[in-house]
Amino acid sequence: MNFLKNLRTNWKYVLIVVGILAAVVGGILWSSTRQEFPLTEFPGGSDRFRNLTIQFVRAVAENYFDGQPTQYPEELEIRGNWELYITIYHQGDIKGEGEWEGKDEVLSLVLEEATRNALEERGQNLDKEDIKEIRFLVSFSDQSFSFIEYNGEGKELIENLVIIRSLDKELILQKIKQGKEFLLRAVHEDEHGFYKKYDTLNDDFGNRLHTVYS
């Protein structure tokens, strides 16, 4: 009886040890196979990251025309699997598009390649003198995350709209004033109602009434 009791006790410890080893090995395998995607390295809503990325892309473009190498910021030495698109805008028109994919690659290198590809595909009427008027759109297509350059900063885009992450009294009053001015422009002089005749399908202001506000 003591032999059987000891055997059951020993098997219990063996099973516990095996379970612990399996958990440790599984954790190691998961860590070795997981993708080092950037959202674990930097937050998507980080102003610092977006601004630094835009500044680096612009530096690549400036050095491209000058034939100079670009210094890589340490904060963009993030290794992962990347799929990037760079779009160049000039006076509202797309002047160049470039992409680059990197597996287990440093982000700054992928950004540089995508930017250079966009510049090489640019229109013939875009040169060094236009750099100051250019805007860059950076898209991480694998994460549906993008931001566009504005006044030297990267502004996050969602469905082509810039996201405002903070509100203050001045901004709220400004929006109220703009809305008031819009309604005053749309008021009917005789009926004193509000309307608009904008044709969204044809992107034109015609004579047909499309929207009645009151």
C-alpha positions as CSV (number, residue, x, y, z in Angstrom):
1,M,0.0,0.0,0.0
2,N,2.8,2.4,0.8
3,F,4.4,1.6,-2.5
4,L,1.2,2.5,-4.4
5,K,0.8,5.6,-2.4
6,N,4.3,6.8,-3.1
7,L,3.9,6.0,-6.8
8,R,0.8,8.1,-7.0
9,T,2.5,11.0,-5.2
10,N,5.6,10.8,-7.5
11,W,3.4,10.8,-10.6
12,K,1.6,13.8,-9.3
13,Y,4.9,15.7,-9.1
14,V,6.0,14.4,-12.5
15,L,2.8,15.8,-14.1
16,I,3.2,19.2,-12.4
17,V,6.8,19.4,-13.7
18,V,5.8,18.4,-17.2
19,G,3.0,21.0,-17.2
20,I,5.4,23.8,-16.1
21,L,7.9,22.8,-18.8
22,A,5.2,22.8,-21.4
23,A,4.2,26.3,-20.5
24,V,7.7,27.6,-20.5
25,V,8.5,26.0,-23.9
26,G,5.2,27.3,-25.3
27,G,6.0,30.8,-24.2
28,I,9.4,30.6,-25.8
29,L,8.0,29.4,-29.1
30,W,5.4,32.2,-29.0
31,S,8.0,34.8,-28.3
32,S,10.2,33.6,-31.1
33,T,7.5,33.5,-33.8
34,R,5.4,36.6,-33.0
35,Q,5.7,39.6,-35.2
36,E,7.4,42.7,-33.8
37,F,4.7,45.1,-35.0
38,P,5.2,48.7,-34.1
39,L,2.1,49.2,-32.1
40,T,3.9,47.4,-29.2
41,E,6.8,49.7,-29.7
42,F,5.1,53.0,-30.2
43,P,1.5,54.2,-29.8
44,G,-0.4,55.1,-32.9
45,G,-1.6,58.3,-31.3
46,S,1.9,59.5,-30.4
47,D,2.6,63.0,-31.6
48,R,6.3,62.4,-31.1
49,F,6.4,59.4,-33.4
50,R,4.3,61.0,-36.2
51,N,6.2,64.2,-36.1
52,L,9.6,62.4,-36.1
53,T,8.5,60.2,-39.1
54,I,7.3,63.2,-41.1
55,Q,10.5,65.1,-40.4
56,F,12.6,62.1,-41.4
57,V,10.7,61.7,-44.7
58,R,11.2,65.3,-45.5
59,A,14.9,65.1,-44.7
60,V,15.1,62.1,-47.1
61,A,13.5,64.1,-49.9
62,E,15.7,67.2,-49.4
63,N,18.8,65.0,-49.4
64,Y,17.6,63.2,-52.4
65,F,17.7,66.3,-54.5
66,D,21.1,67.3,-52.9
67,G,22.6,63.9,-53.4
68,Q,23.4,63.7,-49.7
69,P,23.0,60.7,-47.3
70,T,20.4,60.9,-44.5
71,Q,21.1,60.4,-40.9
72,Y,18.8,57.8,-39.2
73,P,17.2,58.8,-35.9
74,E,17.6,56.3,-33.1
75,E,13.9,56.5,-32.2
76,L,13.0,55.1,-35.7
77,E,15.3,52.1,-35.4
78,I,12.3,49.9,-34.7
79,R,12.6,46.4,-36.2
80,G,9.4,44.7,-37.5
81,N,7.5,43.7,-40.6
82,W,6.5,46.8,-42.5
83,E,4.4,47.7,-45.5
84,L,4.6,51.4,-46.2
85,Y,3.2,53.8,-48.8
86,I,4.4,57.4,-49.3
87,T,2.3,59.8,-51.3
88,I,3.6,63.2,-52.4
89,Y,1.1,66.1,-52.7
90,H,1.8,69.4,-54.3
91,Q,-0.8,72.1,-54.6
92,G,-3.5,69.5,-54.0
93,D,-2.4,67.1,-56.7
94,I,-0.7,63.7,-56.3
95,K,2.8,64.1,-57.7
96,G,4.4,60.8,-56.7
97,E,3.7,57.5,-55.0
98,G,6.1,55.0,-53.6
99,E,5.9,51.8,-51.5
100,W,8.3,49.4,-49.8
101,E,8.0,46.3,-47.7
102,G,10.4,45.0,-45.2
103,K,10.4,41.8,-43.2
104,D,12.3,42.0,-39.9
105,E,13.6,45.3,-41.1
106,V,14.4,48.7,-39.4
107,L,11.6,51.2,-39.9
108,S,13.8,54.1,-40.9
109,L,15.3,52.1,-43.8
110,V,11.8,51.2,-45.1
111,L,10.7,54.8,-44.8
112,E,13.7,55.9,-46.8
113,E,13.2,53.4,-49.6
114,A,9.5,54.2,-49.9
115,T,10.2,57.9,-50.0
116,R,12.9,57.6,-52.7
117,N,10.5,55.4,-54.7
118,A,7.9,58.1,-54.5
119,L,10.4,60.8,-55.6
120,E,11.5,58.7,-58.5
121,E,7.9,58.3,-59.7
122,R,7.2,62.0,-59.3
123,G,5.9,64.2,-62.1
124,Q,8.5,65.9,-64.3
125,N,7.3,69.3,-63.1
126,L,8.3,68.7,-59.5
127,D,11.8,69.6,-58.5
128,K,13.9,70.8,-55.6
129,E,12.3,74.3,-55.6
130,D,8.9,72.7,-54.9
131,I,10.1,70.9,-51.7
132,K,8.7,73.6,-49.4
133,E,5.2,73.3,-50.9
134,I,5.2,69.5,-50.8
135,R,3.2,67.5,-48.3
136,F,3.9,63.9,-47.5
137,L,1.3,61.2,-46.7
138,V,2.6,58.2,-44.8
139,S,0.5,55.1,-44.7
140,F,1.1,51.9,-42.8
141,S,-1.2,49.8,-44.9
142,D,-0.9,46.6,-42.8
143,Q,-2.3,48.5,-39.8
144,S,-4.7,50.9,-41.6
145,F,-2.8,53.8,-40.0
146,S,-1.8,57.0,-41.8
147,F,-0.9,60.6,-41.2
148,I,-0.2,63.6,-43.4
149,E,2.3,66.5,-43.0
150,Y,1.0,69.8,-41.8
151,N,3.2,72.7,-40.6
152,G,6.0,70.3,-40.0
153,E,3.9,67.9,-38.0
154,G,2.2,64.5,-38.7
155,K,-1.6,64.7,-38.4
156,E,-3.4,61.4,-38.1
157,L,-6.0,60.6,-40.8
158,I,-9.1,58.5,-40.5
159,E,-11.1,58.2,-43.8
160,N,-9.3,61.3,-45.1
161,L,-10.2,63.4,-42.1
162,V,-7.7,64.9,-39.7
163,I,-8.3,63.8,-36.1
164,I,-8.4,66.5,-33.5
165,R,-7.3,65.0,-30.2
166,S,-7.8,68.2,-28.0
167,L,-10.3,70.9,-27.8
168,D,-10.1,74.3,-26.2
169,K,-12.4,77.3,-25.8
170,E,-10.9,79.2,-28.7
171,L,-11.3,76.3,-31.1
172,I,-14.9,75.7,-30.1
173,L,-15.8,79.4,-30.5
174,Q,-14.1,79.4,-33.9
175,K,-16.2,76.4,-35.1
176,I,-19.4,78.1,-33.8
177,K,-18.5,81.3,-35.6
178,Q,-17.8,79.3,-38.9
179,G,-21.2,77.5,-38.5
180,K,-23.0,80.7,-38.0
181,E,-21.4,82.4,-41.0
182,F,-22.4,79.3,-43.1
183,L,-26.0,79.5,-42.1
184,L,-26.2,83.3,-42.7
185,R,-24.9,82.6,-46.2
186,A,-27.5,80.0,-46.8
187,V,-30.5,81.9,-45.5
188,H,-33.3,82.7,-48.0
189,E,-33.9,86.4,-48.1
190,D,-37.7,86.1,-48.7
191,E,-38.6,82.9,-46.9
192,H,-36.1,83.3,-44.0
193,G,-35.3,79.6,-44.1
194,F,-32.0,77.9,-44.6
195,Y,-31.1,75.7,-47.6
196,K,-28.4,74.8,-50.0
197,K,-28.3,74.1,-53.7
198,Y,-25.0,72.2,-53.8
199,D,-25.1,69.2,-56.1
200,T,-22.8,66.6,-54.5
201,L,-22.9,64.2,-57.5
202,N,-21.7,66.8,-59.9
203,D,-19.7,68.9,-57.4
204,D,-21.5,72.0,-58.5
205,F,-23.7,74.8,-57.3
206,G,-26.9,74.8,-59.4
207,N,-30.4,76.1,-59.2
208,R,-32.0,72.9,-57.9
209,L,-32.7,72.8,-54.2
210,H,-31.0,69.8,-52.5
211,T,-31.1,70.3,-48.8
212,V,-33.6,72.2,-46.6
213,Y,-32.5,73.0,-43.1
214,S,-35.6,74.7,-41.8
